[in-house]
Amino acid sequence: MSFNIARENGKKRVVIVGGGFGGLKMANELSKSGFQVVLVDKNNYHQFPPLIYQVASAGLEPSSISFPFRKIFSKTEVYFRMGEARLIYPERNILQTSIGKVEYDYLVLAAGTTSNFFGNKHIEEEAIPMKTLSEAMGLRNALLGNFERSVTCATEQERCELLNIVIVGGGATGVEIAGALAEMKRYVLPKDYPDMDNNLLQIYLLEATDRLLSGMSKESSEKSAEFLKSMGVKVCLGKKVLDYQDHKVILEDGTEIPTRTFIWVSGVRANAIGNLPENVIGRGGRIKVDAFNRVEGFSNIFSIGDQCIMLGGDPEYPNGHPQLAQVAIQQGKLLAENLLRQEKGDPMKPFHYKNLGSMATVGRNKAVAEFSKVKTQGLIAWFLWLVVHLRSILGIRNKVSVLLNWMWSYLTYDRSFRLIIYARKAKEVVDREKREAEVHWGD
Amino acid sequence: MSFNIARENGKKRVVIVGGGFGGLKMANELSKSGFQVVLVDKNNYHQFPPLIYQVASAGLEPSSISFPFRKIFSKTEVYFRMGEARLIYPERNILQTSIGKVEYDYLVLAAGTTSNFFGNKHIEEEAIPMKTLSEAMGLRNALLGNFERSVTCATEQERCELLNIVIVGGGATGVEIAGALAEMKRYVLPKDYPDMDNNLLQIYLLEATDRLLSGMSKESSEKSAEFLKSMGVKVCLGKKVLDYQDHKVILEDGTEIPTRTFIWVSGVRANAIGNLPENVIGRGGRIKVDAFNRVEGFSNIFSIGDQCIMLGGDPEYPNGHPQLAQVAIQQGKLLAENLLRQEKGDPMKPFHYKNLGSMATVGRNKAVAEFSKVKTQGLIAWFLWLVVHLRSILGIRNKVSVLLNWMWSYLTYDRSFRLIIYARKAKEVVDREKREAEVHWGD
């Protein structure tokens, strides 16, 4: 296996690992720049994480919030390769991936984060994460399957486990999925399961700190908790999860909550790449970069977005930036510009994050939003949230699809995608995955 | 586990196994009839098989051609249970399923068919079937994955295997998927893979008999072959597949065709149910029924649709009916009526299939259709095909979704759903599947 990309005369090669918000922005900015751009991603599509919770709660199809890279790049000169980055040989300027080696002149690590289970292998094995589309589809399937089984199970104890939902993590994702499931409980389940005792289904949102949405203002935190409570969600602050055993979530204070739908959205950890020196790995596995997103100690390796941490580089954010889409996009844009400047012999510009605001939605007509000077909650925030997210989705087809689905759900109170379905894995695919999993140190 | 359905005073219970065209029709007809109706299906959704090939070829999403049973039945009194039928205890009027036992007064077997590999375990393991939505999604994933790997593979031999597509079976499904893939090759791949040598990708359609669409007229067979050839498909008639080894399809005449996309749509076999006497199982595993769809030798067990065969019951079809949606629908409708007649003490009516015609689509503006006296090919047939299928899809939302997707694809020549994605299976689901797989003879 190899990348099968010929070097072009006089063109330096930029290899970007990861096609999330940061990597994609950078690839597009550099697509007609005189660089040969290669983007490597383990998926063949760009996904839109802010709406993944709607896939999990059966409101949207995965295809509505994802976009094939080859379609994105079909009118550019960017090379796409589907594969997983494994490690770097910095002295030889080579990146090793699951599909072979590729030489780079500039390497940009933009591989984002994965769920953080804080070392608890037990929770890692049992909990249902919701970071990727694949995980969201798995959660949807598990959730709907549990509802089905609650109808035919043998004991009240089991019924209680099957219906209870425990969400761990009170960030935006936790708040949003809790709200979406509360609406499903209220509007969809009574129709679907006329003989289900709706009171048995309880939605718990557990947060270890003393407030939800810690990235936003106190006002937004309180309002979102209030919204959720009004929708019937049991919001439990200051509750730390210790373990999950025998279908029970065990809290630090000794409380046990029975559930078979144990959703883990309690923090992230940067995706790892092999062979970087230990001293460049910071908090949460993030790669330490300077003000130009250059990995400490390297001249041609960069990292952007959630995967990196810029300590002291941006005066307003001495401890690093929040892990948000906007940071990644702005870093991707600036780094593209900086590489071009460097080629021309101009000095690079340091990164300064421009905070465009943040928002989270809780349910119908209920959201919280804050911008530099304005804070708003409720209907206006909800409407702003819709517009901002719709604008950000790639492609007309996807925008139309999301808009139509939202309108349909709003008018009918329905969730259209209540299918329990797994794609059958062909043997050829299983075999290939085994082969590629073995590629590590050489091929 | 149990079905948890209480007997209602004076209501006899009809248990229907399978919610395909026949089972669903029957459930709906009986929903307000004075019977207690229980429908068991292994999926939580009704699917629309005629368009499954469009899911496989990335033209439609699974949700567009499937519909949750609980939504269908939400305004009726039909009980839905998700589970797999295992065997019957006729002397006790009990059906054993993966989720427990259920007692019946009338049992209706409408579980349809599965792919027939004619006993070749090797082919069964390696080939990619396309009977269910799950299989269609698996095929889509495998196909797109093979295209991706064709870009980075090491040898010409492997590239050839990854790009060649071999479809075995020249019935409607084989013809339709061949046509859809030919259009993908022509319109989508050159844009997605500018550096792919399109000539390396060959689509073979292998059929053991001497013509395609053996259920239709010779004229339609010839026209469909002509259409496919004009689209670049290699149509090979009279070619029997013996085996698949080392990524090669081996034909009876000794020819070998290298491929890693080996699609098997070469025939079906009725789904089996345990404990029926051997003598009621006919050709292709189909359950022998009389003119009233009653299983031979039983008074309260019936079978309808593809799973059954009516030998000698319908004078026009002495050797049984073709396995088509219309047969199943008409049988489901009549059997519902007959059960009601029987309850009233009226004699049951024998079944006579009314052939409403048949059609198959090959590509843009290309289809074949025939009705009792009219045969048509090309644009008109294609348009009829669209209208008939759109009308048959359940639910306004799905109709709109399919129509918009078709219009979009027609105008843009694009296939929107080119995502390689597998839902992550939660441990709770894996555990449950293991438990339920063990339920066989008792629980």
Interface residues (C-beta under 8 A of the other chain):
Chain A: M1 S2 F3 N4 N43 N44 Y45 E61 P62 S63 S66 P68 R70 K71 S74 R81 M82 G83 I99 G100 E125 E126 I128 T132 L133 S134 E135 M137 G138 L139 R140 N141 A142 L144 G145 N146 E148 R149 V151 T152 C153 A154 K191 D192 Y193 P194 R260 T261 R397 V400 L404 W408 D414 S416 F417 R418 L419 I420 I421 Y422 A423 R424 K425 A426 K427 E428 V429 R432
Chain B: M1 S2 F3 N4 N43 N44 Y45 E61 P62 S63 S66 P68 R70 K71 S74 R81 M82 G83 I99 G100 E125 E126 I128 T132 L133 S134 E135 M137 G138 L139 R140 N141 A142 L144 G145 N146 E148 R149 V151 T152 C153 A154 K191 D192 Y193 P194 D195 R260 T261 R397 V400 L404 W408 D414 S416 F417 R418 L419 I420 I421 Y422 A423 R424 K425 A426 K427 E428 V429 R432
